[in-house]
């Protein structure tokens, strides 16, 4: 039957068996051509032909597009239940046929390359790689993408249980040749490499590669890191307790010897790190390995590799950094933050030739690995007249070089002195001079320099803290404490310090702990990091100064036995008085409680804190707090025992899930109602990325009696509470506030009615009085009126709420959208649903109008104004659905709105014109995406039209598929249609990591890393259309989707005169 696909399929295999390879291939492709169009499985009824094997698999796909056929071929390699020979054969046929159907599609050539690698057809593989992989600026293949190809072949061999072949393949193909530009200064480790950088450092013998623990962005080749050139191509891994029970294709050595050097040198630079269990607390400073220098005269010098000082676990969080080395490379997010440490050691015998280096593990828990070694023979030259660069080099060398001898001390001293002579008025140069003097033990001279600098710049906390460190080292602890004491209003260290200064502070902390002991040293430091209370603060902002036992600058919440990996992610809180949801708080430190029978924390904290003095009357007491760890909803967590002046004692029992929650939460989870402060995506954990503080309120039944003091006692919960601030509120005080504070009054009233669990008749009466005050004094404040309308809405006084929000809308500018949103809700409560829908439709436009920056004055008309057509903000995810997801929140918020350059073309970018596609039609999108936007005004002539664009789902359709169009309308009534084609003009905005990102008829114009997903890049493309009628005015253009899977979006249009 010449029309039956299965007949041709069987015939193909018979011809192959007979040795007629080319005829077999033709028969196989004929079997595919005869397949009926793909249908959904439920749409076949009784018409589905009888098929077997690959044909049945292909027909089950959505389409017979070339890239689908090519992927089916690769899937065939990994299937079981058939002979390896037949799987290889059909993978060859499918990928070959796909390339013939789509010779310009990088995706199919990438799959073809994977097959050819599997078949070990090296010559053909080179051609497939040339047509599929990304090219770097120098024309070479992107080694990262090539590494994916290497890993796929490795995984295939592992699946076939050819474990040793898999490892040898990685070593042979995954480590590039040494660059011809490398010099003797970059030590050649080629013969010592026992793993490639394109894989996880310690992939076990029977394991497939885990992309989570693989470098995604580390450059490969000659790489400049911290101004030092390294040869980064592979790694030398050693054993350690962490990997002791794992099996490897080649035994992992304890020691690697005879790393050839054969030259003299002053400094040695090591790019290295360790693997270790991050759930285990390893002693800080524990020696995990050594480097031994072997000189030609048979002498040896040994450099230790110390945990926490030189190296840290390579996959950790952004808060974990070595204290005696710089971070050489860092990438990744949350708990998948990957690093390499850059350690610098001075060679104590620079005049003697180093024959070789040995690299040795001490077989403690951590397993060290080495990526690169460079040797520095001469001083780094700084421009003779560049004082700033001179001082930076001297400064960094003074505190980063380990094993400093007098030679280094004299060199950095002279260089920093010269920089000061060149720029005596430069305060930063002078500061670095003082640091160099301090690091070279010239303490009196350092103190003199920094004292003068502090007099000239008394506001500079960095200068003042250096003075404190010098005084401490001189043994003047009391004077040092006065300088080290954090001042009210100062920025957190995380914001005030640069990377170098943060490292120096870590070194100082280490020195304090070493001299005073960990507990006493920590207690001394945290008290200095809590600023003193501002003078004159009212008593209703309760003073917790005498009770704080932790600061925001430390990770006080670390459990015992765990490493300090959480990091001080609360250190972004600005200390001082802050108003949260209408309530002012004095926020400066932390009171942590700990029931050690539930969770033993690393630092020692009490189970109760007593006698927090209050001494004033009040109707309510507000507590700002949170917990470490969680518990069942309703579990008592903490008891605030309130003692009144008449002797009465009241217990305010706070229950988990009601008025206190954990200090972190999943970004995609609903925000707890009691949350008062929230900062998204700052914790080190992807699953709990947001940091929170919560508010609980106690209502005083006898407000005529003063609150004498408060005791705080922990409950029996596994949730460990901490208190940040406490505020007493007087209702009379709120009613007598100045009219200029009416917005804060409205915030307070709204918060009171919102927290239903703390509303009693007394509170309700007070809210109504506050509403009267707002109505009387806030008639000209649109934000206060909006909050008043919300109060009426919650009190179910809908007619009054509608009147109030309507008045707010007459005044509203910035908050027009939220007023319309509330008005829609009020109409719905009044069961006026048509008006509710009509009002809701106005909300989105109000958001856009308020948020999109105005077009620059005097901007050329060649930059087409898209303002009226933007439907998504640069800070919004175009395809946001009702069910939000942290990993699908990509935006262009990093872009500066206005005119900017993209691939050499200027565009006015202030928003996004996003269109629908077949995929968006299936999702419950938050934003209205239309198939077409018409009438984008132009009104001028143009020789060319440039588009800045992207596409969602841009790689689903076959290469060359038209996913969008620009329709050009001329003043003479004629039109031209410009096609936007997948793979030719644009690719998916989630850029691929497997094949080239470039397009044939456009240019990749912008790439930025994802803020939430490791290894993901977001891209934009430009394309240029030459106008066939440059002398005819263009009246307008339309931007439309062809409603394929790809959903195009537009950020800018620029015309050429």
Secondary structure as GFF3:
##gff-version 3
##sequence-region A 1 1057
A	DSSP	alpha_helix	5	17	.	.	.	ID=ss1
A	DSSP	alpha_helix	21	33	.	.	.	ID=ss2
A	DSSP	three_ten_helix	41	43	.	.	.	ID=ss3
A	DSSP	alpha_helix	53	59	.	.	.	ID=ss4
A	DSSP	alpha_helix	66	78	.	.	.	ID=ss5
A	DSSP	alpha_helix	84	101	.	.	.	ID=ss6
A	DSSP	alpha_helix	106	119	.	.	.	ID=ss7
A	DSSP	alpha_helix	122	132	.	.	.	ID=ss8
A	DSSP	alpha_helix	143	159	.	.	.	ID=ss9
A	DSSP	alpha_helix	163	173	.	.	.	ID=ss10
A	DSSP	beta_strand	195	196	.	.	.	ID=ss11
A	DSSP	three_ten_helix	211	213	.	.	.	ID=ss12
A	DSSP	beta_strand	221	225	.	.	.	ID=ss13
A	DSSP	beta_strand	228	232	.	.	.	ID=ss14
A	DSSP	beta_strand	234	237	.	.	.	ID=ss15
A	DSSP	three_ten_helix	241	243	.	.	.	ID=ss16
A	DSSP	beta_strand	255	263	.	.	.	ID=ss17
A	DSSP	beta_strand	267	275	.	.	.	ID=ss18
A	DSSP	beta_strand	287	295	.	.	.	ID=ss19
A	DSSP	beta_strand	300	306	.	.	.	ID=ss20
A	DSSP	beta_strand	315	316	.	.	.	ID=ss21
A	DSSP	beta_strand	326	331	.	.	.	ID=ss22
A	DSSP	three_ten_helix	334	336	.	.	.	ID=ss23
A	DSSP	beta_strand	337	346	.	.	.	ID=ss24
A	DSSP	beta_strand	354	361	.	.	.	ID=ss25
A	DSSP	beta_strand	367	376	.	.	.	ID=ss26
A	DSSP	alpha_helix	387	400	.	.	.	ID=ss27
A	DSSP	beta_strand	401	402	.	.	.	ID=ss28
A	DSSP	alpha_helix	406	422	.	.	.	ID=ss29
A	DSSP	alpha_helix	427	439	.	.	.	ID=ss30
A	DSSP	alpha_helix	443	456	.	.	.	ID=ss31
A	DSSP	alpha_helix	461	473	.	.	.	ID=ss32
A	DSSP	alpha_helix	477	484	.	.	.	ID=ss33
A	DSSP	alpha_helix	493	496	.	.	.	ID=ss34
A	DSSP	alpha_helix	499	516	.	.	.	ID=ss35
A	DSSP	alpha_helix	518	528	.	.	.	ID=ss36
A	DSSP	three_ten_helix	545	547	.	.	.	ID=ss37
A	DSSP	beta_strand	576	580	.	.	.	ID=ss38
A	DSSP	beta_strand	583	587	.	.	.	ID=ss39
A	DSSP	beta_strand	591	592	.	.	.	ID=ss40
A	DSSP	beta_strand	608	616	.	.	.	ID=ss41
A	DSSP	beta_strand	620	628	.	.	.	ID=ss42
A	DSSP	beta_strand	636	644	.	.	.	ID=ss43
A	DSSP	beta_strand	649	655	.	.	.	ID=ss44
A	DSSP	beta_strand	664	665	.	.	.	ID=ss45
A	DSSP	beta_strand	675	679	.	.	.	ID=ss46
A	DSSP	three_ten_helix	686	688	.	.	.	ID=ss47
A	DSSP	beta_strand	690	699	.	.	.	ID=ss48
A	DSSP	beta_strand	707	714	.	.	.	ID=ss49
A	DSSP	beta_strand	720	729	.	.	.	ID=ss50
A	DSSP	alpha_helix	731	735	.	.	.	ID=ss51
A	DSSP	three_ten_helix	739	741	.	.	.	ID=ss52
A	DSSP	alpha_helix	742	754	.	.	.	ID=ss53
A	DSSP	three_ten_helix	756	758	.	.	.	ID=ss54
A	DSSP	alpha_helix	761	777	.	.	.	ID=ss55
A	DSSP	alpha_helix	782	794	.	.	.	ID=ss56
A	DSSP	alpha_helix	798	811	.	.	.	ID=ss57
A	DSSP	alpha_helix	816	829	.	.	.	ID=ss58
A	DSSP	alpha_helix	833	851	.	.	.	ID=ss59
A	DSSP	beta_strand	898	902	.	.	.	ID=ss60
A	DSSP	beta_strand	905	909	.	.	.	ID=ss61
A	DSSP	beta_strand	913	914	.	.	.	ID=ss62
A	DSSP	alpha_helix	918	921	.	.	.	ID=ss63
A	DSSP	beta_strand	932	940	.	.	.	ID=ss64
A	DSSP	beta_strand	944	952	.	.	.	ID=ss65
A	DSSP	beta_strand	962	970	.	.	.	ID=ss66
A	DSSP	beta_strand	975	981	.	.	.	ID=ss67
A	DSSP	beta_strand	990	991	.	.	.	ID=ss68
A	DSSP	beta_strand	1003	1009	.	.	.	ID=ss69
A	DSSP	beta_strand	1017	1026	.	.	.	ID=ss70
A	DSSP	beta_strand	1034	1041	.	.	.	ID=ss71
A	DSSP	beta_strand	1047	1056	.	.	.	ID=ss72
###
